[in-house]
Amino acid sequence: MKKSLTALALATLLAVPAVTFAASKNPLSVHVLNQQTGLPAAEVEVMLEQKQGESWKVLNTANTNQQGRIDALWPAKPFEAGDYRVIFKTGHYFTAHQQQSFFPEIPVEFHITNTTTTYHIPLLLSQYGYSTYRGS
């Protein structure tokens, strides 16, 4: 019995770093900042889609955390080249903050060719407009 518990404890200790490593290696993250307040935009729904022919397939959805980030937007599948888009559902965010916005959704389309790097999609948001910039 003691050997079984020791083996189970060892297996658990070895599995935790593997899970942490896998999560930290997610190749796609986003960050949303509210330009009007200078604060991170928490609870913004974000959808990742992949272009397939003439249509889009949803791969993942998540909400930004209290720092306005989603550190791991790529789903648990191999990272592959192709055409993608991230849709920031900003209308819900502004409604929750009792503000009107001209942009209920902000789609950002991109093409991945290098599957050995990580990509970061930041969004600077205000109720009157937005901007994105490239970074790594």
C-alpha atoms as a printed R data frame, in Angstrom:
    type eleno elety resid chain resno       x      y       z
1   ATOM     1    CA   MET     A     1   0.000  0.000   0.000
2   ATOM     2    CA   LYS     A     2   2.820  2.388   0.919
3   ATOM     3    CA   LYS     A     3   4.533  1.711  -2.433
4   ATOM     4    CA   SER     A     4   1.275  2.462  -4.292
5   ATOM     5    CA   LEU     A     5   0.823  5.772  -2.483
6   ATOM     6    CA   THR     A     6   4.446  6.737  -3.120
7   ATOM     7    CA   ALA     A     7   4.100  5.888  -6.814
8   ATOM     8    CA   LEU     A     8   0.848  7.858  -7.049
9   ATOM     9    CA   ALA     A     9   2.407 10.881  -5.335
10  ATOM    10    CA   LEU     A    10   5.434 10.742  -7.651
11  ATOM    11    CA   ALA     A    11   3.228 10.448 -10.738
12  ATOM    12    CA   THR     A    12   1.178 13.453  -9.582
13  ATOM    13    CA   LEU     A    13   4.276 15.565  -8.991
14  ATOM    14    CA   LEU     A    14   5.609 14.703 -12.438
15  ATOM    15    CA   ALA     A    15   2.263 15.403 -14.149
16  ATOM    16    CA   VAL     A    16   1.785 18.908 -12.683
17  ATOM    17    CA   PRO     A    17   4.850 20.437 -14.397
18  ATOM    18    CA   ALA     A    18   3.818 18.801 -17.679
19  ATOM    19    CA   VAL     A    19   0.356 20.390 -17.473
20  ATOM    20    CA   THR     A    20   1.852 23.758 -16.470
21  ATOM    21    CA   PHE     A    21   4.372 23.559 -19.310
22  ATOM    22    CA   ALA     A    22   1.663 22.723 -21.859
23  ATOM    23    CA   ALA     A    23  -0.507 25.637 -20.712
24  ATOM    24    CA   SER     A    24   2.418 28.089 -20.830
25  ATOM    25    CA   LYS     A    25   3.256 26.984 -24.374
26  ATOM    26    CA   ASN     A    26  -0.115 27.939 -25.836
27  ATOM    27    CA   PRO     A    27   0.728 29.691 -29.123
28  ATOM    28    CA   LEU     A    28  -2.066 32.308 -29.064
29  ATOM    29    CA   SER     A    29  -3.009 34.930 -26.496
30  ATOM    30    CA   VAL     A    30  -5.009 38.166 -26.461
31  ATOM    31    CA   HIS     A    31  -4.999 41.306 -24.318
32  ATOM    32    CA   VAL     A    32  -7.718 43.970 -24.215
33  ATOM    33    CA   LEU     A    33  -7.176 47.415 -22.682
34  ATOM    34    CA   ASN     A    34  -9.831 50.112 -22.284
35  ATOM    35    CA   GLN     A    35  -8.271 53.324 -23.647
36  ATOM    36    CA   GLN     A    36 -10.797 55.539 -21.865
37  ATOM    37    CA   THR     A    37 -10.028 54.237 -18.389
38  ATOM    38    CA   GLY     A    38  -6.492 52.977 -18.900
39  ATOM    39    CA   LEU     A    39  -7.567 49.718 -17.275
40  ATOM    40    CA   PRO     A    40  -7.669 46.140 -18.545
41  ATOM    41    CA   ALA     A    41 -11.014 45.131 -20.042
42  ATOM    42    CA   ALA     A    42 -12.173 42.140 -18.017
43  ATOM    43    CA   GLU     A    43 -14.947 39.771 -19.114
44  ATOM    44    CA   VAL     A    44 -14.722 40.513 -22.848
45  ATOM    45    CA   GLU     A    45 -15.878 37.442 -24.743
46  ATOM    46    CA   VAL     A    46 -13.408 36.404 -27.446
47  ATOM    47    CA   MET     A    47 -13.980 33.820 -30.157
48  ATOM    48    CA   LEU     A    48 -11.285 32.121 -32.252
49  ATOM    49    CA   GLU     A    49 -12.320 30.875 -35.692
50  ATOM    50    CA   GLN     A    50 -10.532 29.102 -38.536
51  ATOM    51    CA   LYS     A    51 -11.379 29.727 -42.182
52  ATOM    52    CA   GLN     A    52 -12.487 26.590 -43.968
53  ATOM    53    CA   GLY     A    53 -13.356 27.224 -47.591
54  ATOM    54    CA   GLU     A    54 -15.778 30.140 -47.634
55  ATOM    55    CA   SER     A    55 -16.988 29.707 -44.057
56  ATOM    56    CA   TRP     A    56 -15.559 29.998 -40.543
57  ATOM    57    CA   LYS     A    57 -15.372 27.243 -37.919
58  ATOM    58    CA   VAL     A    58 -15.352 28.147 -34.227
59  ATOM    59    CA   LEU     A    59 -12.281 26.668 -32.492
60  ATOM    60    CA   ASN     A    60 -12.562 28.222 -29.049
61  ATOM    61    CA   THR     A    61 -14.264 30.900 -26.966
62  ATOM    62    CA   ALA     A    62 -13.120 32.437 -23.692
63  ATOM    63    CA   ASN     A    63 -13.506 35.596 -21.602
64  ATOM    64    CA   THR     A    64 -10.687 37.929 -20.651
65  ATOM    65    CA   ASN     A    65  -9.561 37.727 -17.036
66  ATOM    66    CA   GLN     A    66  -9.186 40.625 -14.567
67  ATOM    67    CA   GLN     A    67  -5.966 41.656 -16.346
68  ATOM    68    CA   GLY     A    68  -7.832 41.774 -19.676
69  ATOM    69    CA   ARG     A    69  -5.977 38.705 -20.906
70  ATOM    70    CA   ILE     A    70  -6.625 35.278 -22.287
71  ATOM    71    CA   ASP     A    71  -3.263 33.571 -22.041
72  ATOM    72    CA   ALA     A    72  -4.276 30.375 -23.826
73  ATOM    73    CA   LEU     A    73  -6.815 30.950 -26.608
74  ATOM    74    CA   TRP     A    74  -5.568 28.160 -28.888
75  ATOM    75    CA   PRO     A    75  -7.578 24.947 -28.259
76  ATOM    76    CA   ALA     A    76  -6.043 21.633 -27.234
77  ATOM    77    CA   LYS     A    77  -5.061 20.603 -30.749
78  ATOM    78    CA   PRO     A    78  -1.912 20.869 -32.864
79  ATOM    79    CA   PHE     A    79  -0.983 24.414 -33.934
80  ATOM    80    CA   GLU     A    80  -1.372 24.605 -37.707
81  ATOM    81    CA   ALA     A    81  -0.867 27.156 -40.466
82  ATOM    82    CA   GLY     A    82  -3.932 28.770 -41.992
83  ATOM    83    CA   ASP     A    83  -6.330 31.704 -41.947
84  ATOM    84    CA   TYR     A    84  -7.894 32.639 -38.623
85  ATOM    85    CA   ARG     A    85  -9.804 35.392 -36.944
86  ATOM    86    CA   VAL     A    86 -10.390 36.490 -33.408
87  ATOM    87    CA   ILE     A    87 -13.711 38.219 -32.735
88  ATOM    88    CA   PHE     A    88 -13.847 40.499 -29.713
89  ATOM    89    CA   LYS     A    89 -17.492 40.739 -28.515
90  ATOM    90    CA   THR     A    90 -17.195 44.325 -27.307
91  ATOM    91    CA   GLY     A    91 -20.909 45.144 -27.364
92  ATOM    92    CA   HIS     A    92 -21.500 42.960 -24.300
93  ATOM    93    CA   TYR     A    93 -18.581 44.618 -22.485
94  ATOM    94    CA   PHE     A    94 -19.890 48.146 -23.072
95  ATOM    95    CA   THR     A    95 -23.468 47.186 -22.193
96  ATOM    96    CA   ALA     A    96 -22.215 45.754 -18.894
97  ATOM    97    CA   HIS     A    97 -20.454 49.080 -18.237
98  ATOM    98    CA   GLN     A    98 -23.554 51.090 -19.227
99  ATOM    99    CA   GLN     A    99 -21.885 52.625 -22.267
100 ATOM   100    CA   GLN     A   100 -22.900 52.701 -25.889
101 ATOM   101    CA   SER     A   101 -20.512 51.580 -28.578
102 ATOM   102    CA   PHE     A   102 -20.458 51.832 -32.329
103 ATOM   103    CA   PHE     A   103 -18.623 48.483 -32.554
104 ATOM   104    CA   PRO     A   104 -20.561 45.506 -31.134
105 ATOM   105    CA   GLU     A   105 -17.878 43.127 -32.479
106 ATOM   106    CA   ILE     A   106 -14.302 43.634 -33.613
107 ATOM   107    CA   PRO     A   107 -12.954 40.900 -35.900
108 ATOM   108    CA   VAL     A   108  -9.196 40.621 -36.396
109 ATOM   109    CA   GLU     A   109  -8.190 38.319 -39.251
110 ATOM   110    CA   PHE     A   110  -4.688 36.901 -39.537
111 ATOM   111    CA   HIS     A   111  -2.699 34.253 -41.392
112 ATOM   112    CA   ILE     A   112  -0.351 31.887 -39.570
113 ATOM   113    CA   THR     A   113   2.587 30.432 -41.478
114 ATOM   114    CA   ASN     A   114   5.100 29.895 -38.673
115 ATOM   115    CA   THR     A   115   3.823 27.292 -36.221
116 ATOM   116    CA   THR     A   116   6.964 27.342 -34.074
117 ATOM   117    CA   THR     A   117   6.337 30.757 -32.502
118 ATOM   118    CA   THR     A   118   3.706 32.340 -30.293
119 ATOM   119    CA   TYR     A   119   1.324 35.094 -31.341
120 ATOM   120    CA   HIS     A   120  -0.235 37.836 -29.229
121 ATOM   121    CA   ILE     A   121  -3.252 39.845 -30.400
122 ATOM   122    CA   PRO     A   122  -3.720 43.041 -28.375
123 ATOM   123    CA   LEU     A   123  -6.743 45.332 -28.656
124 ATOM   124    CA   LEU     A   124  -6.908 48.940 -27.470
125 ATOM   125    CA   LEU     A   125 -10.574 49.614 -26.984
126 ATOM   126    CA   SER     A   126 -12.803 52.650 -26.546
127 ATOM   127    CA   GLN     A   127 -16.495 53.114 -27.148
128 ATOM   128    CA   TYR     A   128 -15.666 55.257 -30.208
129 ATOM   129    CA   GLY     A   129 -13.069 53.075 -31.858
130 ATOM   130    CA   TYR     A   130 -10.284 50.594 -31.467
131 ATOM   131    CA   SER     A   131  -6.811 49.800 -32.638
132 ATOM   132    CA   THR     A   132  -4.707 46.673 -32.848
133 ATOM   133    CA   TYR     A   133  -1.005 46.314 -33.197
134 ATOM   134    CA   ARG     A   134   1.294 43.425 -33.839
135 ATOM   135    CA   GLY     A   135   3.517 42.084 -31.163
136 ATOM   136    CA   SER     A   136   5.084 38.866 -30.018
